[in-house]
Amino acid sequence: MLFVLLTIIILIGGLSSEFPQHTYLNVLKILPVFIFARFYVKECFIDPYFFRKTINALKISYAFALGFLLIQWVVGLKFTFYPELGPNTFDAATGAIRYPGVFYDSQASGQFLAMGSFIFLYNDEGASKRNLALNYLAFAIAIVGIVLAGSRAAFGGFAIGLIVVFFMAARQYRVYGLILIILAGLAYSFLSTKTVLFARAGNVSEDYLFRKSIWQKAFDISKEHPYLGIGAENYQQYIKRHAQDQYLEVKEGELLYFDQPENGYLKIMVELGFTGFVIFVLYLLMPLITGIVNNIKGLYDDRVAIFIASLVCFLVEFNTVYSIWDTRILVMVVSMIVIILTYPVTEYAENSSN
């Protein structure tokens, strides 16, 4: 129902948009992820064991991304898939590096690493000590990866996600949590002087004022187009025509107009209006509410907190950058939503163990 409503909003919004071609192309772009989610959900209900297979697949893909980042840390930024990297990757004035890993942009890398790290806290009942050790080691290394990416929003989302796990999960995870806090402290001690994540803390006020001016402009635009927005994927085109002061000077004489207002929620609000924004937020909040309610009822075991924490992590991260333009992050977000909605109920778990 939400998908149908969102599609209608995008299509109608295109009729009132100054740039309808971008809007209608966006409809084609969003179809694959909904088709993917539909088959993902269906397969999990048909085959309960498919749920565990998907988690293992996510762990493998995440381990590859993490390994790539660590190699990049050792050999340098030339080890990348992209001929050019995002402008926030390297600061020529200070020499500070924010490692993007398999991504074009270091902020996207940090968000992916923070959100995906929680899957290593999930282990099958009766898992061997070797598997437990490998998973927790991967989680600890993931903390290092988040620091190397240099994204404050990702680290903040990760920290809040950990709090969710500690409050919801079983007592044993609280013990592991103390260990992870110690590991995070060690990572900070060794890496804070070599990365920009914590070194940038002194510029928080300046960064906030800069972002606030962009947010205010985006909110003003959304108030001018409250119901249907300016059309999907039209932010940059709109800025070029109506708000030409919204740019960064990448190089001397080379201007880069914002394609997002440094806030994922505001981009949705500006492009799809308040109606589309509400639908988008429901997509994220409904799985969270479902997972928490089913956990309280005893239908889901406490390990569902791991996937809820991952989605909460994304909710925090998305406040600073529109990151679902990257398909890898989008697939990770959708996977967390599907896993929560199709999480095996306690009755099934008990029967399968017997």
N, C-alpha and C positions, 0 to 999 in steps of 0.2 A: 504493500500500500504506500509506504514511504517512497519507494522507488518510482512508482507511477506518479505520485504527487510531485516529486522532484523533477521528473522529466517534463511534466506539464508546465511547471514554473519556468524551466529553462527554455522551453519552446515558446511560451507566451512572452517571456522576457526578451527573446530574440526579435519579436515583432516590434517592440518599442525601443530596441537598441539602435545606437548609431552605427554599430559594427556587427550586423547580424551574421556575417559569414563565420566569424570566430565562435559565436554562440552555437551555431548548428554543428560546426565541426566538433565542438566540445561534447555534444550529445553522443557522437560516434565514439569519442575517446572514453567516455565513462561506461559504455555498454560492456566491454570485456570484463571489467572488475566485478560487475554485478552478475554476469554469467558465471564467472569463476566462483563467486560466493555461493551462487545457487547450487552448483554441482558439488561444491565443497560440503555444504550443509546436507544435501541429499545423501552423499556417500557416507558421511559420518553416521547418519541415522540408519542406513542400510547395513553398514558394516561397523559395529562398535569398535573393532580393533584398528580401523582406519584412523581413528582419533590419535592413537599413540604413534602410528606411522608418520602422520603429519608433523607431530612434535619433533620426532627424530629428524625428519627432513629439514625442518626449520633450524635445528641445532647444527646440522651439517653445513647449510648455507651460511649461517652466522659464523661458524668456525672458520670457513674460508675467508669471509670478509675481515674477521679479526686477524687471521694470519697474514693477510695481504697488508693490513695496516701496520703490523709489527715489522714486516720486511721493509715497508716504506719508511718507517721510523729509522731503520738502520742504514738503508742505502740512499735515502733522500727522495725528494718529490719527483724526480725523473721517473721513478717507478710508479707509473699510473696508466690508466686506460685512456686518458684524455690528453689531447695535444695542448690544451690550455685549461688551467684550473680556475676556480672561483677567485674573485679579487680579494676575498678575506682570508685566503690561505696563507699568504706570506706578506709580512710587513717589512718593506725594504728599509724603512727608517730605523727600526729596532732589531731587525733580523729574527723576529718571533715567527714561529711556524705553527699553523693549526693543520694537523694532518687529515686529509680527506679520505684516505684509504681507497676503496673501490668507487667512491663517489666523486662527483665534480666539485662539490661544495662541502666544506668541513662541518658546517652546521647540520647538513643532512646526514653526514656520517655520524656525528654525535647523537642525533636523534635515533637513528637506526640502532646504534650500539647500545644506547641506554634502554630503549624499549625492548630490544631482543634479548638483552642479557638475562632477564628474569626466567626465560625458558629453561635455563640450566639449573634452576632451583627445583624443577619438576623431575621427580624420579618415580619409577614404578614401585609399588609395594614390594618389599623383599628384594630390592636391588642390591647387588653385591657391593662390598666395600670399595672395590676397584672402580666400579661405575660411579659411585657416589663421589669418590675422590676426584675423578676426572671431571665430573660436572661442576663441582665446587671450585676446582682449579680454573676451569674455563670462565666461571663467573668472576673469580678474582682477577684474571687477566683482562676480562671485559672492563673492569673498573679502570685499569691502566689505559685501555683503548679510549674510554670516554674522556679521560684527562688529556690524552694526546690530541683528540679532536678539538679541544679548546672551546666547547660550547657550554656556556653557563646554564642556558635553559635546559639542555640535555642532562647536565649534572643535577640541576634542581629537580627535574622530573624524576630522575633516578632515585634521588634521596626521598622524595615523597612516596614513590612506589615502594621503597623499602619499608617505610612507616606503615603503609597499608598491609604489607606482608606480615609485619610484626604484630599488628593488631588483630588480623584475621586468622593467621595460620596457627598451627598447633604449637605447643610449647617447644618442641625440638627446633623449630625454625627460629625461635627467639634466641636460642643458644647460638645457632649458626650466625644469627644477626650480629651478635657481639663480636664474633670472629671477623665478620665482614667489615664492621666498623673499624676494627684494628687494621685490617688490610687496606681500607680506604685511607686511613691516616698515614700508613706507610707509603702508599702511592703518592699521596700529597707531599710528604717529606722529600721523596726522591725526585719527583717530577715537577713540582711547582716552580722551581727556578729555571726549568728548561722548556716550559710550555707557557701559553698565554692564558690558560683558563683562570688561574688564580692571580696572575700578574695583572690581569685586566680589572681586578676588583676595585682598584683605585679610580677607574674611569666610569664607575657605575652611574654616578650623578650626571656626568656629561652624556653618556649613552642614553640615559633615560630621557633627558631633555630633547635629544635629537629624535628619538623614537616617538616621544609624546607629540612633537609637532607633526610627524607623519600620521600618527594615529588620529589626531584631531582633524586633519584634512580628510582622511578617509571616512571618519564618522560624519563629517559635514556633507560629503558626497552621498553617503547612504541616506541621510535625512532628505536630500533632494530627490532621491529615487527610492522611497521607502518600501514599496510593495514588491516590485519585480527586479529592482536593481538596474545596473547599466548593461547587463548581459554577461554571461559566463566567458571568462578568459579575455575580458575587455579592459582590464585595469590599466595596462600600459598604454593602450591606444587612447583611452580616455584622458590619462594624465598628459600625454603629449599634446592634446588639443585644448584641455581646459585647466590644467594645473602644471604649467611648464617649469615651475620652480622645484618640482619633485624629482630631483636627479642627483646622481653622484658623478664627480669628475674622476673617472678611472685613470686616465692619463691626461696630459696637457692637451686641451682641445677636444678630448674624447668624452662625451657625456653618455651616461647610462641612466635612462629613465626607469623609475621603479616599476616593476611588474607585479609588486605586492606591497602592502603598507607595513611590512615588518611585523605582521600579525595575521596568522591564518584565519582567525575568526572574523576579523574585520574585512579581509579579502572576500570571504564568503558573503558577508553582510552587504558589502558594496556591490558585488556582481550579481547576487541572487535576491537582494532585498531582505527584509526582515522575515518574509515568509519562507524563503529558501534557507535562511539561517536557522530558523526554528527546526525545519526538517532535518538539516544536517546535524544539529545538536542532538536531536532525538535519536539519530542513528548511533551516536556514541553513548548517550546516557541510558538508553533502554537496555543494552546488554549489561552495563554495570549494575543497574537496578535489579535485573533478572538474576545475575550471579549472586549478588549480596542477599536477596530475598530467599533464593533457593538454598544458599548456604545456611541462613538462619533457620529455615525449615528443616534442615538436615538432609535435603535431597542431594546437595553437592558436598563433597568432603572439603576439608580446609585447604587443600592444594589449589582449589580454584582461585584463591587469593593471589597466586602467582600471576595468573593471566589478567586478573582484575588490576593488579599493580602495574602490569605492562601497559594496559589501556589508560590508566590514570596518568602514567608517565607521559604518554603521548598527549593527553589533554593539557598537561602543563607545558610541554615543549611547543605545542602548536600555537601557544599564545605569543610567541616571538617571531615565528617564521612560518610561511605557508609551505609545508614540506611534502604534501601528498602529490605534488607535481612529479615526484620521483616514484616510478612504479614499484620499486623495491620496498620503499616505506609504505606505500599504499597496500601492497600485498601483505606486509607484516601487520598493519592495522586491521585489515579485513580478517586475517587469520586469527588474531586475538578475539575479535568479535564472534567469529564462527565457533571457536573453541569454547568460549564461555556459553554460548547458546546451545551447543550440542554436548556440553560436558556430561560424562556418564553419571547417572544418578546412583546414589549409594546402594540401592537395591540391586542394580546390575553388578556393581563392583563386588558385593558380597556373594552373589550367585556365581560369578566367574571365578572367584577365589576358591569356592568350594568345589 
